[in-house]
Amino acid sequence: MKLLVLMITLLSLPALAEEPPVVYAGTLGSTSIVVELDLNKPDEVTGRYFYQKYRLDLPLNGVLDGQELKLQEGLDDFDDTPRPELTLTKDENGGWQGNWTNPQGKNLPVKLQPAQLPAAATDDGYLSSLFHTDPYEYLRLSALQLKAGKNENFMGYQLQWWTEPQSKISFFEIVSGYPEASLPTINQKLRARLWQEVSGWHACMLGASRFGQGEYQQTVTPEYMSDQVVSISVFTSYDCGGAHPDFGEAPINLNAKTAETLTLEDVVWVGDGAPFHYLNAEDRALTGKNDVDFDTFAQYRDKKWAPWLVKQLAVAYPQQMKKPTEESEDDCDYSDPSVWQFPAWYFTPKGLYFDPTFARVMRSCEGPEWSVLPWSAMKGHAGSTVINMEH
């Protein structure tokens, strides 16, 4: 999910300009394409497009001179490697017409018109939201068909897995185990996450190279379910053309009664006064305002939360939490409170699992198997949402 947030942020920067990107549909040669262009800066036009057949993004950049638009396709490798070019002229209907030419001299006509989205919106809640907020992504995702996978029982809850074949992103929905009134709302959140991860895969392929040469592997694992909680590990490793491959844990923790995202402070509170509720920007966009600003949140995590967690983990895991010495074979310093300020976390039958955050050179220290805070350590520290932490 970290990757998805980063890539969406980068791709959404043009939205800060006066006009949002414009989405067009049309043909390149005889092949259907969808194009998104940010035309706010004539000297720095940016965009992307995909062939309906492949649905993989190809980046665009170029210059708008009056009614003439010249674009280069693909990523700039800064060594003057020739790239395909689009030379387009604006027509009276607000579209573009012209030609696509590759370095080998192949020439194909291009015809684009402002995209007309299908009148019948899908009944999928997340895709329906894209209909209004991100028509380019809507046109990519709305026609995709998910493939049914295995059906399994987890902690008494029946799960049906679904996979998007191109990206191979898999997620499950909960078929039974929760009240019928609760299931649709929970599953809407899970299905939304599936589509977000599919978008993240496409963003990775765009950042990597032409036609999907990045690497994006994801493992989704149900960790804990009860009448109060749905908790899922989502671990992603990826190489999207940056300086280094990366990986990260971005779990899902939901209140099973309301399907609302649970924050750590909803579950455990070690501060003064009443617990507050603070969500990241992505979740906040869906659920409303926070109780406090980021500075207050960060100060609590720094001064109260992280030192408290270190003390609890030192009691539960004295050997693993020892500060490394010069003679130590392992340089991972889990006794440093700073690595526990903003951990990824999820529920397990034995307690809450926490994944610390290290600087890049120490990323191999992340993902320890042992770092589960026992339920007993959290007695007397209930958060704002009443959850029975006894299994």
N, C-alpha and C positions, 0 to 999 in steps of 0.2 A: 504494500500500500504506500510506503514512503516514496517508492519510485513513481507511482501513479500521481501522487500529490505534486512531486517535483516537475514531472513532465506536463501535467495540466497547467501548472503555474507558468511554465515557460511558453506553452502554446497559447495561454490566455493573456499574455502581456499586451497584445494589440487591443484587447477589449478596454484597456485604460484610455485609448484614444477616443476621438469624438464619435466615430462610427464603429460598430462591430464588424468583424470580417463578413464578407459577402459570400454566399454559397451559390454555386452554379451547377447545372447538370447539362450534359450534352454528349458529344461524341468526339473521339480522336480516331480518325479513320472511320472504321465501321464499328468501333468498340465504345460502349457506354462508359462515361467517366463522371465523377463528382469532384468539383474543384472548390476550394476555399481560398479567398484572397483577402489580405489586409491592404487596402489601397490608401490608407491615411497619409502615408509618407511617400510621395511620388518617387523620390530617389532611393527608397528602400522598401519596395514592395516585397512582401513575403507571403507564402502560402503553401499549400500542399494539395495533392489530388490522388485519387485512387481509381483504378479500373474496377468497374462493378464485378468483373469476373474474379479478381484477386483480392480486392478490398485492402490492399497494402498501400500505405502512404508513400508518395514520392514528394520530396520537398521542392519548393519553387522559390526563386528570388529574382528580382529584376528591377526595371525602371518603367514608370508611367510618364509618357511625354504627350500631354494633351489627350488625344483619343487613341494613341498608339501605346501598346503594352508589350514589352520585350522581357521574357522570362527565361531563366536557365533552370533546368531540371536536375535534381540530385544535390548531393552535398559538395561543397567547395573543399577540395583537398589542398588548395593553396599552392599547387604546382602547375597551374595553367592547363590541366588535363581537359581536353574538349568535352563538353557536355551537351546533351540534347537541348534544343532551344524552341521556345514558342514565341511566335510573332503574331500579335493579335490586334485587331481594330474594333473599337466599340461600335455596336450597331444601334439603330433607332429604338430597339426594344429593350435596351439596357443589358444586352448580352455582348458576347465577343465572337469574332470570326477571324480565322487566320490559318496558320500552318504550324505544324510540329516538324522539326528537322533534326536528325541525329548526326553525329560526327561522320558517319559513313555516307551521308548524302541522301538517306531515305527521307521522303517528304510526304506528310499526311495532313489532310484538312482537319481543322478544329472548329467545332461549332458549339457555343455555350449560351445558355439562357438562365436567368435567375431560377433557382431550383423551386419546383412546386412539390411540396411534400404531400404524400397520399392523404386524402381526406379522412379515411378511416384510421384513427390512431389505434395502436395496440392496447390491449387491456393490461399489459405489463406496466406497473407503476413507474419504474425507473425510466423505461424507454419512453413512456408518455411524457415525462418531464423533459427529456431531451428534445422532444418534438418542438418545445417552445424555447429551450435554452441553448441547444447545440444541434441545429439541424444537420450539420455535416456528419456528426457522430450518429445521429438518429438514422440517417440514410445508410450508414455503414452497418449498424447493428440490427435494425428493425427487421431485415429480411433474413437474418441468420437463423438457422435451425439448430437447436440443442439436441444432443443425442443422449438417450436414456442409458444409464450405466447400472451398476449393481444396486441392490436393495439390501440394507443391513439393519440390524438391531444394535443400538448403542444405549446402554444404561436404561433399557426399557422403552426407548423411543425409536420408532421406525424411520429410517432415512432412505431417501431415494436420491441417487447421484445423477448429475447431468454434466455433460461435457460439450464445450464449443469446439468442434473438430479442428478448425484451422489453428487456433492458438493452443489447443489442448488444455485450456483452463477448465478445471472441474470444481464443482461445488455441489452441495446437496440441499434438498429441501426436507423438511420434517413432515412425514406423512401422518403420523399418529403419535399419541402420548400426551399431547397438550390439549386443552379444551378447544373444541371446534371454533369458538369465537376468537381464540388467540392465534391459531395457526396461520391464517392469511397474512396477518400483520408481521409475524416473525419471518415467514417465508418471503415476503416482499423485501425485507431487509437483506436476506441471504441472496435472493436473486439479483438485487441491486449490486451487491458486492461482486457477484459473478461478472456482471456486465462491466463494472468498473475495472476489474482485473483484465478483462478482454481488451478494454480500451488501453490499459497500461501496457499490455503486450504489444499492441499496435504502436503506441508511443515509443516503446523500446525499439521496435523494428525501424521506425522513422529515424531515430537517433543513430542507429547502427550503420545502415547502408541501404543500397537498392534492394527492394523486394525481399525484405525479411531475413537478413543475415545476422541479426543479433541473437543472443541467447537469453531465454527467459523460462526458468523452471520454477514451478510452484507446488508446494505440498500443503494441502488443507486437511487438518486433523481435528475431529471433534474431541474435546478434552473433558468436558463436564456438562451435564444437563440435569436439571432438577425442575421442580415446579416453580422455582424462583429465577433460575439462571440458564442461559444458553452461552457456552464459552467454547471458542474455536481458535485453534492455532492456524495462522496463515503465514507460512515461511516461503520467501521468494529469494532466489539467487538469479542474478542477471548480469549481462555484459551488453551494454547498449551503445558501444562505440566511444565511451569516455576513456579517461586515463587508466582506470582500473575497473575490473569486475567488482560487483558488490553483492550484498545479501542483507536480508533483514526480516524481522518478525513483526507482523502487524495484526494482532489478534482481533477477534470479534467478541465482545462481552455485552450481552443484552439482558435486560430485565425481562424475564419470560412472561410476566403479566402485562407489560405495556409495550414490549419490543423496543424500548428506548435504550440508547447506548449507556452502559454503566461506566462511570469514571472510577479511578482508584479511590477518590475521596468519597464516592457513594458507598464504597464497600468498607474501607478502613480509614479512620481519622485519628491522628495523633497530635493535632494542633489544639490551640486554645479556642474556646467558644464553639459555635455551631459549625458543622462541616459546610464547605462551599462546594459549588458544582462548576467545573471548568472543562470545556470541550475544546478540541482543536478546531481549526477553521473549517475543515471538511464536514465534521459532524455538526458544528454549530450552524452551518448554513441550512441544515435540515431541521434543527430542533429549537432554534431561537437563541436568546442571549445567555451569556455567562453571568454568574453571580459576582465574579471579581475580574480584575484585569490581569494581564499576563504577569506583570511585575509582582503582584501579590501572590499569584499562583507559584511563580518561580522561587520567591523568597520562602514560602512554606516548604516547598520541596527541598530547598537547600538547607534551611535552618532546623526544620522539624523532622520531615519525613526521612530523608536519607540517613542522618545519624541514628534515628530510631531503628530503621531497618537493618543497618549494619550491626547494631547491638543484638538484635533478635537472631540474625543469621549467625553471628559469632557464637551464640549459645547453642544453636541447633547444629552448626557445622564448624566446630572450632579448628579443625585441621585445614579445611579449605579456605577459611577466612583469615588465616595467619598472614601477616605482612611478609612478602618475599625478602630473603636476605641475599647477600652476594653469592652465597653458596647454593641458593635455590636453583633447581632445574626449571622451575616454572616462574616466569616473570609476571604472571597475572596477579595484580594487586586488588583482590576483592574486598580488602579492608578500607579502601578509599571510598568515602561516602559519595564523591562526585559521580562515580559510575552508576550509582543507584538512584540518582535524582529523577531521571525520566526513563525508567525501564519499561519495556514491553511486558505485559503480564496477562495471565489468564488463570482460570480456576482449574484445579485438579481435585480428585477425591481426597488427597492428603492435605491440601492447602492451596495457597496462591503461588504460582510459579512466576519468578521474575527473571527477566533477561537484561543484564546490565549493558550499558553503552560505553564503549571504549573509543579512544582516538584511532584513526585509520591504521597506524602502525601496530596497534594491539588488537585489531579486530578479531583475531583468532581466539581471544579470551571470551568473546561473546558466546552465548548459547550453552552455558554450563548445564549439565544434566541434574545437578543436585540442588539448585537454588529454589527450593519450595519452602515458603514460610508456613509452618504448621498452623492449623486452625487454632490450636490452643494459645499460640502467641498473640492472637488477635482479640482474645476475650477482653472486654472492657474498652475496645477501640472501634465500636461500630460506626459506620459512616452514615450518610444521610438517608440511605435506603436500607430498610430493615431486611437483612438476609440471615437466615439460619445457617451458620457456618459449621454446623456439626454434620458429619456424613454418617 
